[in-house]
């Protein structure tokens, strides 16, 4: 009897554990599904901020209204820049008569020109980075012939965008469209100042989307170039750069940036940066002083017939994950090598450029729904994007510059390790690349506890300490094995 009662109690206990486990798993799955549906609703709402509209046919199209809405919001950007830094000359005759034969020549100056688009009535203007890069002075001429000196607010070489500001109010600004909704074959207008011909309007159609023409270099801060151009056959020439690409309702859908030509002039192909990328970049430059880019943390490639055959892939649509980056958002969320990314934020992606475009609209810390195909099964995976240093936090321009100089990924030391080493805190090097730390002799896992004898307990204190430094720096710390070390270098 006792034996039977024991079996009964054990069976009941096992059943209760099983029921509890099922309920727990069901609740966990329900919470995850609710999170997925919430994200899906947010992404769809963002996509539908602009109502879809019918693309006009050639027989009913009238460009005059769109042109009239646009020309006053497109400006002429003129720059001056130094061709050389000046040099010293020696005049023997001057030296013979006056004794001062050596004199400095003034730097030779050059001039450039392009276009820009007024984004707000208080004078913020977007243009291409290559229009104003390294300019000594920037002036802006409006369509009513008023001219202003412009202040450079920020630059982003990796997207070829820059933000200017002029001191004026009640300016004509342009309305934003939605570049995700544009269609191949749709009529568009390009507005700018080609060859200094001010307020020129040309028309064409969207020839392709998501073009990568490999003309942008990676940013000076190490950020990756973002190329997902709108290709059109609207005539664009030197001077159009930074001007507006608009739809037939006069809404901005892109910033004209490049042509593809063997002659340097228009031969039928022009390229514009999608406005959804533009709006995010200028918001970041205004709010943070630098672009906050989210990264999935994957290495990716387009799916071609060779890859499809090797990996037995039936559907060639999507982007193949060739590798997962340590400490990246993808690894943390559970994406795997061999997954095929089909959607990002409910937008289909069929190429690497399309994927980069969609991800570039988000910041580190943003939660994004990613749909993948894993061995024939469609899976929705919510993930939180990280920056290229593997962190979910936003970073200031100063912090990005320090990261770049140091060449390391950093984390506030875990409490248990700090307790074990009998330290009050510190910042640990979790990954080490080329930079000041490696040059000074530091190794991975080193924990920084002092900078110039000032105690460091977390990353914020480290960045504050280094941001004000100009010259020699003394770093003190300890390795996880208890060995103390000291390193010096210059900033």
SVG drawing of the C-alpha trace seen along z (x, -y; Angstrom):
<svg xmlns="http://www.w3.org/2000/svg" viewBox="-6 -99 77 101">
<polyline fill="none" stroke="black" stroke-width="0.4" points="0.0,0.0 2.8,-2.4 4.6,-1.6 1.4,-2.3 0.8,-5.6 4.4,-6.6 3.9,-5.9 0.6,-7.9 2.2,-10.9 5.1,-10.8 2.7,-10.6 0.6,-13.4 3.7,-15.5 4.9,-14.8 1.5,-15.7 1.4,-19.0 4.9,-19.9 4.0,-19.0 0.8,-21.1 2.7,-24.0 5.4,-23.7 2.8,-23.7 1.1,-26.7 4.4,-28.5 5.4,-27.7 2.0,-28.7 2.2,-32.0 5.7,-32.6 4.6,-31.9 1.6,-34.1 3.7,-37.0 6.1,-36.6 3.2,-36.4 1.7,-39.6 5.1,-41.3 5.3,-40.3 1.8,-41.5 2.5,-44.8 5.7,-45.3 3.9,-44.4 1.2,-47.0 3.8,-49.7 5.7,-49.0 2.5,-49.0 1.4,-52.2 4.7,-53.8 4.4,-52.7 1.0,-54.1 1.7,-57.6 1.3,-58.7 -1.8,-57.4 -1.2,-55.3 -2.2,-57.0 -2.7,-55.9 0.2,-56.6 -1.0,-59.0 -0.8,-57.9 1.1,-59.8 -2.2,-61.0 -3.4,-62.7 -0.2,-63.9 0.4,-67.6 3.8,-68.5 3.0,-72.2 1.5,-72.0 4.3,-69.8 6.9,-72.1 5.3,-75.2 5.3,-73.6 8.9,-72.6 11.0,-75.3 10.8,-77.8 12.0,-75.2 15.1,-74.3 18.1,-76.5 21.4,-77.2 24.4,-76.2 27.7,-77.8 31.0,-77.0 34.6,-78.2 37.5,-76.0 41.3,-76.1 43.1,-74.4 46.3,-74.5 47.4,-75.7 49.5,-78.6 53.3,-78.4 56.5,-80.5 58.2,-82.1 61.6,-83.9 62.1,-86.9 65.9,-87.7 65.3,-91.2 63.0,-92.1 65.5,-90.7 68.3,-92.8 66.4,-96.1 64.2,-95.6 65.8,-92.7 62.5,-90.6 62.7,-88.4 60.8,-85.5 57.1,-86.0 54.0,-83.8 51.6,-83.3 47.9,-83.3 46.1,-79.9 44.6,-79.6 40.8,-79.3 38.4,-77.3 34.6,-77.4 31.9,-74.8 28.1,-74.7 25.2,-72.4 21.6,-72.4 19.8,-72.0 16.3,-71.5 14.6,-73.6 13.3,-71.2 11.8,-73.6 10.5,-77.2 13.2,-78.3 16.1,-77.6 17.3,-74.0 18.5,-72.8 19.6,-69.4 22.2,-68.8 24.8,-66.3 27.9,-65.9 30.1,-66.0 28.7,-69.5 30.0,-71.1 32.8,-68.8 35.9,-70.8 34.3,-74.1 35.8,-77.2 32.5,-79.1 29.0,-78.1 26.4,-80.5 22.8,-79.8 20.7,-81.6 17.0,-81.3 14.7,-81.2 13.7,-84.9 17.5,-85.8 18.1,-86.4 21.5,-85.1 22.6,-83.9 25.7,-82.6 25.0,-79.0 26.2,-77.2 27.2,-73.6 25.2,-71.7 26.4,-68.2 27.7,-65.7 27.3,-62.1 29.7,-60.8 28.4,-57.3 25.0,-58.4 26.4,-61.5 24.1,-63.9 24.7,-67.2 22.6,-69.6 22.9,-73.4 21.2,-76.3 20.5,-79.8 19.2,-82.7 15.7,-83.3 12.1,-82.6 8.9,-81.8 10.7,-80.0 8.9,-77.8 9.5,-74.2 8.9,-71.0 6.5,-68.3 7.8,-64.8 6.6,-61.7 7.2,-58.1 10.0,-56.5 8.9,-53.0 5.7,-53.5 7.2,-54.6 6.8,-52.4 9.0,-51.6 7.5,-53.5 6.1,-56.3 6.6,-59.9 9.0,-62.1 10.6,-65.6 14.2,-66.5 14.6,-70.1 18.0,-71.8 20.7,-74.1 22.6,-72.2 25.6,-74.2 24.4,-77.1 21.1,-77.2 18.9,-78.1 15.5,-76.5 15.7,-73.9 13.0,-71.2 13.3,-68.0 10.9,-65.0 11.3,-61.3 10.2,-58.0 11.6,-55.8 13.7,-53.3 14.7,-51.1 14.9,-51.0 17.6,-49.8 20.5,-50.5 24.1,-50.1 26.5,-51.9 29.5,-51.7 30.4,-55.4 30.2,-56.1 33.1,-55.5 32.6,-54.3 32.2,-57.1 35.2,-58.6 33.8,-57.2 33.9,-53.7 30.2,-53.5 29.3,-51.5 28.2,-53.3 24.5,-53.1 23.7,-52.8 20.1,-52.1 19.5,-54.7 16.3,-55.5 17.3,-55.3 15.5,-57.7 15.8,-58.9 15.1,-62.5 18.0,-64.6 20.5,-65.4 23.9,-67.2 26.6,-68.7 24.9,-71.3 21.8,-69.1 23.5,-67.3 21.5,-68.0 18.4,-69.0 14.9,-67.5 13.4,-64.5 9.6,-64.8 6.5,-62.9 3.6,-64.4 2.1,-65.8 5.2,-67.8 6.3,-65.6 9.9,-65.0 10.8,-61.3 14.6,-61.7 17.7,-63.9 19.5,-63.8 23.0,-62.6 24.8,-61.1 24.8,-60.3 26.4,-57.3 28.2,-58.5 31.4,-58.0 31.5,-61.7 30.7,-63.4 27.4,-64.7 24.0,-63.1 23.7,-60.1 20.3,-58.7 20.9,-57.5 20.6,-59.5 20.4,-58.4 18.7,-59.8 18.9,-59.1 15.4,-57.9 13.7,-60.4 13.0,-57.9 16.8,-57.7 17.2,-61.4 14.6,-62.2 16.2,-59.8 19.8,-61.2 18.8,-64.8 16.8,-64.1 19.9,-62.4 22.2,-65.2 19.9,-67.7 19.3,-65.8 22.5,-64.0 25.1,-65.7 25.9,-62.4 23.9,-59.6 22.7,-56.8 22.9,-53.7 21.4,-50.4 23.1,-47.2 21.7,-43.6 25.1,-42.1 25.2,-39.7 27.3,-39.2 25.0,-38.9 24.9,-38.2 22.5,-38.2 21.0,-34.8 22.2,-33.8 21.8,-30.5 25.2,-29.3 24.3,-29.8 20.8,-28.4 22.2,-25.2 24.9,-24.9 22.5,-25.5 19.4,-23.8 17.4,-27.1 14.2,-27.0 13.1,-30.6 15.8,-33.1 14.0,-36.1 15.5,-37.4 19.0,-38.0 21.1,-35.1 22.8,-35.2 26.4,-34.0 27.6,-34.7 26.5,-36.0 28.6,-38.6 29.4,-38.1 27.6,-40.5 25.3,-41.5 21.6,-42.0 21.0,-38.9 22.9,-36.5 21.1,-37.8 17.7,-37.4 18.4,-33.9 19.0,-34.4 21.2,-31.7 23.7,-31.3 21.8,-30.0 18.6,-31.9 17.1,-33.9 15.8,-37.4 12.6,-38.0 11.3,-41.1 12.5,-43.9 9.8,-45.9 7.2,-44.4 9.0,-45.6 10.1,-42.9 13.9,-42.8 15.2,-41.0 18.8,-42.3 21.6,-43.4 20.9,-47.1 17.2,-46.8 18.1,-45.3 20.6,-48.0 18.0,-50.7 15.4,-49.3 17.8,-48.8 19.2,-52.3 15.9,-53.9 16.3,-52.7 18.5,-53.5 20.3,-51.3 17.8,-50.3 14.9,-50.2 12.9,-47.0 12.4,-45.6 10.5,-42.6 12.6,-40.5 10.9,-37.7 13.2,-34.8 12.9,-31.6 14.6,-28.8 14.6,-25.5 11.3,-26.2 9.6,-27.6 8.6,-31.3 9.6,-32.7 9.0,-36.2 11.8,-37.3 11.7,-40.5 15.2,-41.9 16.7,-45.1 19.2,-46.7 22.7,-47.6 25.3,-50.0 28.5,-48.8 30.1,-48.5 27.6,-45.9 25.7,-48.3 22.0,-49.1 22.5,-52.6 22.7,-55.7 26.1,-57.3 27.2,-60.9 29.5,-62.2 32.2,-62.5 31.8,-58.9 31.9,-57.7 35.2,-59.6 36.6,-58.1 35.5,-54.6 37.2,-55.1 40.5,-56.3 40.6,-53.5 39.7,-50.7 38.0,-48.6 34.6,-47.4 34.0,-48.3 31.7,-47.1 31.2,-48.2 32.8,-45.4 30.3,-42.9 29.6,-43.1 30.7,-39.6 34.1,-40.1 34.6,-43.4 33.9,-41.8 36.3,-38.9 39.1,-41.4 38.3,-43.6 37.7,-46.7 34.9,-49.3 34.2,-49.1 35.8,-49.7 35.5,-49.3 36.6,-46.0 37.9,-45.6 35.8,-42.9 37.1,-43.1 40.3,-44.8 41.1,-46.1 43.6,-48.5 43.8,-51.8 45.4,-53.5 44.7,-50.7 46.4,-48.0 49.3,-50.4 49.9,-51.0 50.1,-47.3 46.8,-46.6 45.2,-43.2 41.7,-41.9 39.9,-41.6 42.0,-44.4 39.9,-46.3 40.4,-50.1 40.1,-51.4 41.8,-54.8 42.6,-57.5 45.3,-59.9 44.7,-58.7 41.0,-59.5 38.8,-56.5 36.7,-55.0 33.7,-52.9 31.7,-52.7 31.8,-53.6 30.2,-57.0 33.0,-58.0 35.6,-56.7 34.2,-58.7 33.9,-61.8 37.5,-61.5 38.9,-60.9 36.7,-63.4 38.4,-66.4 41.9,-65.0 44.4,-66.4 47.9,-65.0 49.3,-62.2 47.0,-59.8 47.9,-57.3 45.7,-54.3 45.7,-52.0 43.9,-48.8 43.9,-45.0 43.5,-41.8 41.0,-39.1 44.0,-37.0 44.7,-39.8 47.8,-41.3 47.9,-45.1 49.1,-47.1 49.8,-50.7 49.7,-52.1 50.4,-55.5 49.6,-57.0 48.7,-60.3 45.3,-61.5"/>
</svg>
